[in-house]
Amino acid sequence: MSHGSTPHPLTAGQAGPLAGTIRVPGDKSISHRALMFGALAVGRTTVTGLLESEDVLATANAMRAVGATIEKQADGSYTVDGIGLGSLLEPESVIDFGNAGTGVRLTMGILGTHDIAATFVGDASLSKRPMGRVLDPLRDMGTNVIARTGDRLPASIRGARQPLPITYRVPVPSAQVKSAVLLAGLNAPGETTVIEPIATRDHTEKMLAGFGAEISVTLNEAGERVIKLKGQPELKPQDLEVPGDPSSAAFPIVAALIVPGSDVTVENILLNEHRTGLITTLIEMGADITILNERNSGGEQVGDIHVRHSKLKGVTVPPNRAPSMIDEYPVLAVAAAFAAGDTHMPGVEELRVKESDRLAAVARGLEANGIPCIEAEDALTVTGGAKSIGGGTVVTHLDHRIAMSFLVLGLASDKPVTVDDGAVIATSFPTFTSLFADLGATISGSESEAA
C-alpha cells in the first residue's frame, strides 16, 4: 500500500461451491530477483509472467534508479536492459520501496558493495521492520550505514569502495538475509560464503547459476548448507518465465478446502521444495489435494494443483517446516478454524517481524470472529469447530496477507467477515477479488480500488 492511500474495507460472505480453473499472478520472490539480475547483467533480459504488484513495481523503479532500462512490451512481457555488475549509477533521489521488504533488503545487498550512496524509505509498515539483520553483514563487508534507531528505515548507505568477501552464518532462517549477502558478494573480489543452518527458499542460488555466476551449494558435517559464490562474474542476460506464486495460490486452495462442494484447479504453480510446506501440512490435515502435470520450467518445478472441499483435522506443524511456509501461516490458521481439534503451530517467531506482527494480527482476527486460539511468543494454537464463526472486523495493520486470509475465512463463515483495508492486497495479489469472483465468491466493498 503506497503512502497516503485511503483504506477500503472489504467484506466476504458465505459462498456457494467455488469451482473453476484459474491462474494466480507470478511468483513474487522470483519476480523481484528477475528484475535485479537482469539489471546486473550486460544486455537484454526478457521476463514473462512478471507479478505486477506494488512490491515488484517498486523493485523495478529501484533498478531504473541505478541505471537499468525496464519496459513493458505489447505482449505483456518485460524487458530489462542491464548495465552490468560494478557499473551501477548513483540514484538521483531516495528510493521508495513502499511495503516491499524483499525489494529493499536485496537492493541493500546489491548496492552495499558498489561505491555509490543511496537512501531507502518505505511506508509505515516497512519503516517498522528490522533491517539490521541485513545491514550488519554489509557493515562487515565495508558498507557505511546511517539508519534510524534499531536499524529501521529511512536508512542511507555508502557502498564499500573496496568491499571485503566474508563468511557469514545466517543467525535466523531468512532467505532475504542470505540473498542480500550473496548479492553483496557479487561485486566483492574473492569468495563470499554463506552458511545456512536451516534451509530456506533457494531462488537466489538457482537464478545466480542461471545467469552464469560461479556458485556451489554443499552440506557440511553438521548438515548445514554452505553456499560459496565467486565474486565479480560477468552475468549473462536470460529469457525467464515466472511461474505462479504458491503464496498467492494458498488463498484459493484453502478457500476450496473449507467451502462445501468446492472443486478448484490452480495452474502453473511453483513447486520448489522450499515453498511447499503449506501443501504438505494441508495434506496431513486430510486435504484432498492432487498435483497434476508436474514439470520443470526454467530450473524450477511447477505443476497444477487440484483441490476439493475436505474434512480437515488438527495437526502439529513441525517447527522446522516454518521457513518453507512462513508467509502461509495466516491462511493456515483460517483452515485450522474449520478443522476438528487443535492445530498447533510452533516455531513461528519470525511472524512477529513481517509486514505486521502477524502472529498477534492473526490471533486478534480469529478472536474477533469467534475462533478460539492461544497466542504464545513463538507459537499459535487454533481450536477448530466453533459453533458460530464470523461477524467480526479484522484490523489488517497494512498487511496484505492478513487481509486476504480473513476474506477467505468469510467465504465459509456463518456470518460475513470484514477487513478494515482491502487496498493493501495490491502489494502482492492485485487481481485477488476478480479471481475469486471468477470462482463464484462474493467479496463486496471497494473492489475496483483493491483489485
C-alpha positions as CSV (number, residue, x, y, z in Angstrom):
1,M,0.0,0.0,0.0
2,S,1.5,3.3,-1.0
3,H,1.9,6.4,1.1
4,G,-1.3,8.2,1.8
5,S,-3.6,5.6,0.3
6,T,-7.2,5.6,1.6
7,P,-8.3,2.4,3.3
8,H,-11.0,0.5,1.5
9,P,-12.9,-2.1,3.7
10,L,-13.9,-5.3,2.0
11,T,-16.4,-7.9,3.2
12,A,-16.6,-11.6,2.3
13,G,-19.8,-13.6,2.9
14,Q,-20.7,-17.3,2.8
15,A,-20.2,-18.6,-0.8
16,G,-21.8,-21.5,-2.7
17,P,-19.3,-24.0,-4.0
18,L,-16.2,-22.5,-5.6
19,A,-15.4,-24.0,-9.0
20,G,-13.1,-23.4,-11.9
21,T,-9.6,-23.4,-13.2
22,I,-7.5,-20.3,-12.5
23,R,-4.0,-18.9,-12.7
24,V,-2.7,-16.7,-9.9
25,P,-0.1,-14.0,-10.6
26,G,3.6,-14.7,-11.0
27,D,5.8,-15.6,-8.0
28,K,6.8,-12.5,-6.0
29,S,10.2,-13.8,-5.0
30,I,11.2,-14.8,-8.5
31,S,9.8,-11.6,-10.0
32,H,11.9,-9.4,-7.7
33,R,15.1,-11.4,-8.5
34,A,14.4,-11.5,-12.2
35,L,14.4,-7.7,-12.3
36,M,17.6,-7.4,-10.2
37,F,19.6,-10.0,-12.0
38,G,18.5,-8.5,-15.3
39,A,19.8,-5.1,-14.2
40,L,23.2,-6.6,-13.2
41,A,23.7,-8.5,-16.5
42,V,25.0,-6.8,-19.6
43,G,22.4,-6.9,-22.3
44,R,18.6,-7.6,-22.5
45,T,16.8,-10.0,-20.2
46,T,13.1,-10.8,-21.1
47,V,10.7,-11.7,-18.3
48,T,7.2,-13.2,-19.0
49,G,4.7,-13.7,-16.2
50,L,6.2,-11.0,-14.0
51,L,4.0,-10.2,-11.0
52,E,2.7,-6.6,-11.5
53,S,2.2,-5.9,-7.8
54,E,3.2,-2.7,-5.9
55,D,6.1,-4.6,-4.3
56,V,7.6,-5.8,-7.6
57,L,7.0,-2.5,-9.4
58,A,8.9,-0.8,-6.5
59,T,11.8,-3.0,-7.3
60,A,11.6,-2.2,-11.0
61,N,11.7,1.5,-10.1
62,A,14.7,0.9,-7.9
63,M,16.6,-0.8,-10.7
64,R,15.7,2.0,-13.0
65,A,17.1,4.4,-10.4
66,V,20.6,2.7,-10.6
67,G,20.7,2.7,-14.4
68,A,18.7,-0.2,-15.8
69,T,16.1,0.3,-18.5
70,I,12.9,-1.7,-17.8
71,E,9.9,-1.6,-20.2
72,K,6.7,-3.5,-20.5
73,Q,6.1,-4.8,-24.0
74,A,2.9,-5.1,-26.0
75,D,2.6,-8.8,-25.3
76,G,2.8,-8.2,-21.5
77,S,6.4,-9.3,-21.1
78,Y,9.1,-7.1,-19.6
79,T,12.5,-6.3,-21.0
80,V,15.4,-5.4,-18.7
81,D,18.4,-3.8,-20.3
82,G,21.1,-4.2,-17.7
83,I,24.2,-2.1,-17.4
84,G,26.4,-4.7,-15.7
85,L,27.7,-5.6,-12.3
86,G,30.0,-2.8,-11.0
87,S,28.6,-0.2,-13.3
88,L,25.5,0.8,-11.3
89,L,24.7,4.6,-11.2
90,E,24.1,6.5,-8.0
91,P,20.4,7.2,-7.6
92,E,19.4,10.9,-8.0
93,S,16.8,10.7,-5.2
94,V,15.6,8.5,-2.4
95,I,14.4,5.0,-3.4
96,D,10.9,4.4,-2.1
97,F,10.1,0.7,-1.6
98,G,6.6,1.2,-0.2
99,N,5.8,-2.1,1.5
100,A,8.4,-4.3,-0.2
101,G,10.6,-5.9,2.4
102,T,12.2,-8.3,-0.1
103,G,12.9,-5.5,-2.5
104,V,14.6,-3.2,-0.1
105,R,16.7,-5.8,1.7
106,L,18.0,-7.4,-1.5
107,T,18.7,-4.0,-3.1
108,M,20.7,-3.0,0.0
109,G,22.8,-6.1,-0.6
110,I,23.4,-5.1,-4.3
111,L,24.3,-1.5,-3.6
112,G,26.2,-2.3,-0.4
113,T,29.3,-3.3,-2.4
114,H,29.1,-0.6,-5.1
115,D,30.9,2.7,-4.5
116,I,27.7,4.8,-4.6
117,A,25.3,6.3,-2.0
118,A,21.6,5.6,-1.7
119,T,18.8,6.3,0.7
120,F,15.9,3.9,1.3
121,V,12.4,4.8,2.5
122,G,9.2,2.8,2.9
123,D,5.6,3.0,4.1
124,A,4.6,3.0,7.7
125,S,4.6,-0.8,7.9
126,L,8.0,-1.3,6.2
127,S,9.5,1.5,8.4
128,K,8.8,-0.6,11.5
129,R,10.6,-3.7,10.2
130,P,14.1,-4.6,11.3
131,M,16.9,-4.1,8.7
132,G,19.8,-4.8,11.0
133,R,19.9,-8.5,10.0
134,V,20.9,-7.3,6.5
135,L,22.9,-4.2,7.4
136,D,25.1,-6.0,9.9
137,P,26.8,-8.3,7.4
138,L,27.0,-5.4,4.9
139,R,28.9,-3.4,7.6
140,D,31.3,-6.4,7.8
141,M,31.9,-6.1,4.0
142,G,32.7,-2.3,4.4
143,T,29.4,-0.6,3.8
144,N,28.7,2.6,5.7
145,V,25.2,2.8,7.2
146,I,23.2,5.6,8.7
147,A,19.7,4.4,9.9
148,R,17.1,5.1,12.5
149,T,17.4,3.6,15.9
150,G,17.1,-0.2,15.6
151,D,18.4,-0.1,12.0
152,R,15.0,0.9,10.7
153,L,14.0,3.0,7.7
154,P,14.7,5.6,6.5
155,A,18.3,4.3,6.0
156,S,21.2,5.6,4.0
157,I,24.2,3.6,2.8
158,R,27.5,4.3,1.2
159,G,28.7,1.3,-0.6
160,A,32.2,-0.1,0.1
161,R,34.9,1.3,-2.2
162,Q,36.9,-1.9,-1.6
163,P,34.4,-4.5,-0.5
164,L,35.5,-7.5,1.5
165,P,34.3,-11.0,0.9
166,I,33.0,-12.6,4.1
167,T,32.0,-15.9,5.6
168,Y,28.6,-15.4,7.2
169,R,26.4,-17.7,9.2
170,V,22.8,-16.7,8.9
171,P,21.5,-16.2,12.5
172,V,17.8,-16.8,11.7
173,P,16.2,-18.7,8.8
174,S,15.8,-15.9,6.3
175,A,16.1,-16.1,2.5
176,Q,16.2,-12.3,2.4
177,V,19.3,-12.2,4.6
178,K,21.1,-15.0,2.7
179,S,20.2,-13.4,-0.6
180,A,21.4,-9.9,0.5
181,V,24.8,-11.3,1.5
182,L,25.1,-13.3,-1.8
183,L,24.1,-10.2,-3.9
184,A,26.7,-8.1,-2.0
185,G,29.2,-10.8,-2.7
186,L,28.7,-10.5,-6.4
187,N,30.7,-7.3,-6.5
188,A,33.3,-8.3,-3.9
189,P,36.6,-9.8,-5.0
190,G,37.3,-13.4,-3.9
191,E,34.8,-15.8,-2.5
192,T,31.8,-15.0,-0.3
193,T,30.4,-17.9,1.8
194,V,27.0,-18.1,3.5
195,I,26.3,-20.9,6.0
196,E,22.6,-21.7,6.4
197,P,21.8,-23.9,9.4
198,I,18.2,-24.2,8.3
199,A,17.4,-24.3,4.6
200,T,15.3,-21.5,3.1
201,R,13.9,-20.8,-0.3
202,D,16.8,-21.1,-2.8
203,H,15.6,-18.9,-5.8
204,T,18.7,-16.7,-5.5
205,E,21.1,-19.6,-5.8
206,K,19.3,-21.1,-8.7
207,M,19.0,-17.8,-10.5
208,L,22.6,-16.8,-9.9
209,A,23.7,-20.1,-11.6
210,G,21.3,-19.5,-14.4
211,F,22.8,-16.0,-15.1
212,G,26.3,-17.5,-15.2
213,A,27.7,-16.9,-11.7
214,E,30.1,-19.4,-10.2
215,I,28.2,-20.7,-7.2
216,S,28.2,-24.0,-5.3
217,V,26.0,-25.5,-2.6
218,T,27.2,-28.3,-0.4
219,L,26.3,-29.7,3.1
220,N,28.9,-29.7,5.9
221,E,29.3,-32.3,8.5
222,A,26.6,-30.7,10.6
223,G,24.1,-30.9,7.8
224,E,24.2,-27.1,7.2
225,R,24.0,-25.7,3.7
226,V,27.3,-24.0,2.7
227,I,26.9,-21.6,-0.3
228,K,30.1,-20.3,-1.9
229,L,30.0,-17.6,-4.5
230,K,32.9,-16.3,-6.6
231,G,32.8,-12.6,-6.9
232,Q,32.8,-10.2,-9.9
233,P,31.4,-12.6,-12.5
234,E,30.0,-11.4,-15.9
235,L,26.3,-12.1,-15.6
236,K,24.7,-13.1,-18.9
237,P,21.1,-12.0,-19.8
238,Q,18.4,-14.6,-19.8
239,D,14.8,-15.2,-21.0
240,L,12.7,-16.0,-17.9
241,E,9.2,-17.3,-17.4
242,V,7.9,-16.6,-13.9
243,P,5.6,-19.4,-12.5
244,G,2.6,-18.8,-10.3
245,D,3.2,-17.7,-6.7
246,P,2.5,-20.6,-4.2
247,S,1.9,-18.0,-1.5
248,S,-0.9,-16.4,-3.6
249,A,-2.2,-19.9,-4.6
250,A,-2.6,-20.6,-0.9
251,F,-5.8,-18.5,-0.7
252,P,-7.9,-20.2,-3.4
253,I,-6.5,-23.6,-2.2
254,V,-7.7,-23.0,1.4
255,A,-10.9,-21.4,0.2
256,A,-11.7,-24.6,-1.8
257,L,-11.0,-26.8,1.1
258,I,-13.3,-25.0,3.6
259,V,-16.2,-24.0,1.3
260,P,-18.5,-27.1,0.9
261,G,-18.8,-28.6,-2.5
262,S,-15.8,-26.7,-4.0
263,D,-13.6,-28.1,-6.8
264,V,-10.8,-25.8,-7.9
265,T,-7.7,-26.2,-10.0
266,V,-4.8,-23.6,-9.8
267,E,-2.5,-23.9,-12.8
268,N,1.2,-23.4,-13.3
269,I,2.3,-23.1,-9.6
270,L,5.9,-23.0,-8.4
271,L,6.6,-26.3,-6.5
272,N,10.1,-25.5,-5.3
273,E,10.7,-27.9,-2.3
274,H,11.4,-24.9,-0.1
275,R,7.9,-23.4,-0.9
276,T,5.6,-26.3,-0.5
277,G,5.3,-26.6,3.3
278,L,1.6,-25.5,3.3
279,I,0.6,-28.1,0.8
280,T,2.4,-30.8,2.9
281,T,0.6,-29.6,6.0
282,L,-2.8,-29.4,4.5
283,I,-2.5,-33.0,3.1
284,E,-1.5,-34.1,6.6
285,M,-4.7,-32.4,7.8
286,G,-6.7,-34.6,5.4
287,A,-6.9,-32.2,2.4
288,D,-8.0,-33.6,-1.0
289,I,-5.1,-32.1,-3.0
290,T,-3.6,-33.6,-6.1
291,I,-0.6,-32.3,-8.1
292,L,-1.1,-32.6,-11.8
293,N,1.1,-32.0,-14.9
294,E,4.3,-31.7,-12.8
295,R,7.2,-30.4,-14.9
296,N,10.5,-28.5,-14.9
297,S,10.4,-24.9,-16.2
298,G,13.5,-22.7,-16.1
299,G,15.2,-24.8,-13.5
300,E,12.1,-24.8,-11.2
301,Q,9.5,-27.5,-10.6
302,V,6.0,-26.3,-11.5
303,G,2.6,-28.0,-11.7
304,D,-1.2,-27.7,-11.4
305,I,-2.9,-28.1,-8.0
306,H,-6.4,-29.7,-7.9
307,V,-8.3,-29.1,-4.7
308,R,-11.7,-30.4,-3.4
309,H,-13.6,-29.5,-0.3
310,S,-12.3,-31.7,2.6
311,K,-13.0,-32.5,6.2
312,L,-9.8,-31.4,8.0
313,K,-8.3,-32.5,11.3
314,G,-5.9,-30.6,13.5
315,V,-2.2,-31.3,13.4
316,T,1.0,-30.1,15.0
317,V,3.2,-28.4,12.3
318,P,6.9,-29.3,12.7
319,P,8.8,-26.1,13.6
320,N,11.5,-26.9,11.0
321,R,8.8,-26.6,8.3
322,A,8.3,-22.9,9.1
323,P,10.9,-21.5,6.6
324,S,9.1,-23.2,3.7
325,M,5.7,-21.7,4.6
326,I,6.3,-18.7,6.8
327,D,4.0,-16.5,4.6
328,E,1.2,-19.0,4.7
329,Y,0.6,-19.3,8.4
330,P,-2.2,-16.7,8.4
331,V,-4.3,-18.7,5.9
332,L,-3.3,-22.0,7.5
333,A,-4.9,-20.5,10.7
334,V,-8.1,-20.0,8.7
335,A,-8.0,-23.6,7.5
336,A,-7.4,-24.7,11.2
337,A,-10.6,-22.9,12.2
338,F,-12.6,-25.5,10.2
339,A,-10.5,-28.5,11.3
340,A,-11.6,-30.9,14.0
341,G,-9.5,-30.4,17.1
342,D,-6.4,-28.3,17.7
343,T,-3.8,-27.2,15.2
344,H,-0.5,-26.2,16.9
345,M,2.0,-24.1,15.0
346,P,5.3,-23.8,17.0
347,G,8.5,-22.0,15.9
348,V,6.8,-19.1,14.2
349,E,8.5,-16.2,15.9
350,E,9.6,-14.8,12.5
351,L,5.9,-13.8,12.0
352,R,6.4,-11.0,14.5
353,V,8.7,-9.1,12.2
354,K,6.8,-9.4,8.9
355,E,4.6,-6.7,7.3
356,S,2.9,-6.6,10.7
357,D,3.3,-8.6,13.9
358,R,1.4,-11.3,12.0
359,L,1.2,-13.6,15.0
360,A,-0.7,-11.0,17.0
361,A,-2.7,-9.9,14.0
362,V,-3.9,-13.4,13.2
363,A,-4.8,-14.1,16.8
364,R,-6.8,-10.9,17.1
365,G,-8.6,-11.6,13.8
366,L,-9.5,-15.1,14.9
367,E,-10.8,-13.9,18.2
368,A,-12.9,-11.2,16.5
369,N,-14.7,-13.9,14.6
370,G,-15.4,-16.3,17.5
371,I,-12.5,-18.7,16.9
372,P,-10.6,-19.9,20.0
373,C,-6.9,-19.6,19.8
374,I,-3.8,-19.4,22.1
375,E,-1.0,-17.0,21.2
376,A,2.4,-17.6,22.6
377,E,5.6,-15.7,21.9
378,D,6.7,-18.1,19.2
379,A,3.6,-20.3,18.6
380,L,-0.1,-20.2,17.8
381,T,-2.7,-22.9,18.6
382,V,-6.1,-22.7,16.9
383,T,-9.1,-24.8,18.0
384,G,-11.5,-25.7,15.2
385,G,-15.2,-26.4,15.1
386,A,-16.5,-23.3,16.8
387,K,-20.4,-23.2,16.7
388,S,-20.6,-19.8,15.1
389,I,-17.8,-18.2,13.1
390,G,-17.6,-14.7,11.6
391,G,-19.3,-11.4,12.1
392,G,-16.1,-9.5,13.1
393,T,-14.0,-6.8,11.6
394,V,-10.3,-7.6,11.2
395,V,-7.6,-5.0,11.6
396,T,-5.1,-5.7,8.8
397,H,-2.2,-3.4,10.1
398,L,-1.3,-2.6,6.4
399,D,-0.6,-6.4,5.9
400,H,-1.9,-7.9,2.6
401,R,-1.8,-11.5,3.8
402,I,-3.9,-10.7,6.9
403,A,-6.5,-9.0,4.6
404,M,-6.6,-11.9,2.1
405,S,-6.6,-14.7,4.8
406,F,-9.6,-13.3,6.6
407,L,-11.6,-12.6,3.4
408,V,-11.1,-16.4,2.8
409,L,-12.4,-17.0,6.3
410,G,-15.6,-15.0,5.4
411,L,-16.4,-17.3,2.4
412,A,-17.1,-20.2,4.7
413,S,-18.2,-18.4,7.9
414,D,-21.7,-18.3,9.4
415,K,-21.6,-14.5,9.3
416,P,-19.7,-12.2,6.9
417,V,-16.2,-11.1,7.8
418,T,-14.9,-7.6,7.1
419,V,-11.3,-6.5,6.8
420,D,-10.6,-2.8,7.5
421,D,-8.5,-2.3,4.4
422,G,-8.5,-4.2,1.1
423,A,-6.3,-1.7,-0.7
424,V,-3.2,-3.4,0.8
425,I,-3.9,-6.5,-1.2
426,A,-2.4,-4.8,-4.3
427,T,1.0,-5.3,-2.5
428,S,1.2,-8.9,-3.8
429,F,-2.1,-10.0,-5.4
430,P,-3.7,-7.2,-7.4
431,T,-6.3,-9.5,-9.1
432,F,-7.4,-11.2,-5.8
433,T,-11.0,-10.0,-5.8
434,S,-11.6,-10.6,-9.5
435,L,-10.1,-14.0,-9.5
436,F,-12.3,-15.1,-6.6
437,A,-15.3,-13.7,-8.4
438,D,-14.4,-16.0,-11.3
439,L,-14.6,-18.9,-8.9
440,G,-18.1,-17.8,-7.6
441,A,-17.2,-15.9,-4.5
442,T,-18.7,-12.7,-3.4
443,I,-16.3,-10.1,-1.9
444,S,-18.0,-6.7,-1.6
445,G,-16.7,-3.2,-1.0
446,S,-14.3,-1.0,-3.0
447,E,-13.3,-3.9,-5.2
448,S,-12.2,-1.9,-8.2
449,E,-9.8,0.0,-6.0
450,A,-8.4,-3.0,-4.2
451,A,-8.2,-5.3,-7.2
